[in-house]
Amino acid sequence: MQTISLDTLDRIDRTLLNQLQRDARLTQEQLAEQVGLSASAVQRRVRRMEQTGIILGYHAAVDARRLGLGLSAMLSVRLEKHRAESQRAPLESFRAVVQTWPEVVECLALTGEMDYLLRVHVQDMEHYAHFVLQTLLKHESVEDVKSSFVLAQIKPYAGIAL
């Protein structure tokens, strides 16, 4: 993957990225009007940023609570470090299985005492307990889990400031 330095993006590229992060449904014409270029020039710039991996995709922001997922938690997970040579490495095993858990909406690898941070959305405490006890802690690589419940979202993710 080609890396583009933030310094190589001009004012127009930055404006386009900011606008698309706020509203990815803007048309090429609307974007062109905002930056003072033609729609085809905007399309070329956006396509270049897609091809270089700056723009990874387009997503809808969804309110988990309105879908009945009223409890959010952040789980710090520590994995066991040692495994027999014939068995799959704990990190590989965990990284593969976490992709299949619908409760986990984000998984980040960490430095420090814990190995991963999971963002989890569940219906309620019963659903949470079932997920932790019957899914997460049953995984062969998981050694420890520490949970923190989200009380309020103060600053939601709104993209990268450019």
N, C-alpha and C positions, 0 to 999 in steps of 0.2 A: 504494500500500500504506500502510495506516495504521500509524503508529509508536506504540508504547506504551512509556512510560517505565518503567524498572524500579521507580521510586518508586510508580507507580500500581498495581503488583501487591501485593495484600495477602498476609498470612502463608499463607492457605489456597492462593492461586494459586501461590505459591512452593513450597509443599509438594507440590502436585499436579505441578508441573513437575519438581521433583527426583525424585519417585517415578516419573514416566513416563520420565524420562531413564535411570533405573536399570533399569526393567522396564516396557516399553510394553505388555506382555501383561496387566497388572493389570486386573481388571474394574472397572466403575464402582462396584460394591458394595464391592470391596476398597479402592478409593481413598476412598470415602465413609467407611468405617470408620476409616481412618487420619486423616482430617481432621475427623471429627465432623459431617458433613453427610449429607443424603439422597443416594441415587444420582442422582436427577433433578437436584438442585442441582449435583452434581459434573459431570454430563453437560452442563449449561448452561455452566458455567465452562470446561470443556474445549473445547466447541464454539466458544465466544467466542474462546478463544486460538487455535484452528485458523483461524477466519474472519479474525482480525486478522493472521495470519501469524506469530504467536509460535511456534506448533507447525507445523513445515513438513511433517512426515510421521512415519511409524513404520518403523523399520528393524531388521533382524536384524544383530547383530554377527557377522562371519564371520572365521574364522581362515584367512588366505591360505595358510599353510604346510600345513594339512591338506587344501588343495585342490591341492597340488603346486606352489604359487607360493612357493618357498623363498627367493627373493632379492628384497629390497626396496631401493629406491634413491630418493634425492631428487635431482632434476635441475633445475638453474638454467638457464634458457633466455633468451638474448638474441636479439631479432629485428632484422632490418635496419630502418632508420628511413625510408628514402626509396624511393619507387616512382613510376613514371610515372603520370600522371593517369588514363590509360585502364585501369590495372590495379587490382585489388582491394587495399585497404589491408592491409599485413602483419598488423596486429592482428586485423582481421576474419577474414582468411583462416586464421590460426592458431587463433583461438578456435573457428571452425567445425570445423576438422579434428580438433582435440584431442578433441572429443566422440565421435569415431568410433574412437579408439584404445583397445581394451580393456585394454591394459597400464596405462594412466593411470587411476588411481582418484581422483585429486584434482588440480586445477589452480588455482593462486592467482596473480592478477596482483599484481606487486610494485612498490614504488618502488625507486630505487637503480640500480645498475649492470645488473642482470639484470631482464628483463621478467616472467618467469613462474617459478613453482616447481611442479614436477610430482612427485607421489608415484606411483611405479611399482612394480607387483608382477609379477615374471616367474618362470619356472621355475628358471632357472640363468643362469650367465654367458653361455652361448651364446645363449640367448633374449634376454638383455639386449643383447648386442652386435648381434644382428640388429635389434632394435627401434631402437636408437640409429642404427646405420649405414644401415639400409634404409628406415626410416620417418621418424624424427625429423630426422636431418640431410639427408634428401632433400627435406624440405619447403622450398619456395622462399623462405620468409620467415626461416628459422632461420639465424642468423649464428654463434652460439656456444652450447656446452653444457658445463656443469660438473657432474660427478656426485659424489655422496657416497652410500656404501652404509650401510644401516642395520645396525648390529651387534646392537643389542638395543632393544626397546621398553621404556623405563623407566616412562613414565606414558602409558598409552593414553588416547585421547580418551574422556571419560566424561560429556560434556555441559557445560553452562555452570553454574558455581557460582552459586546464588541465595541 
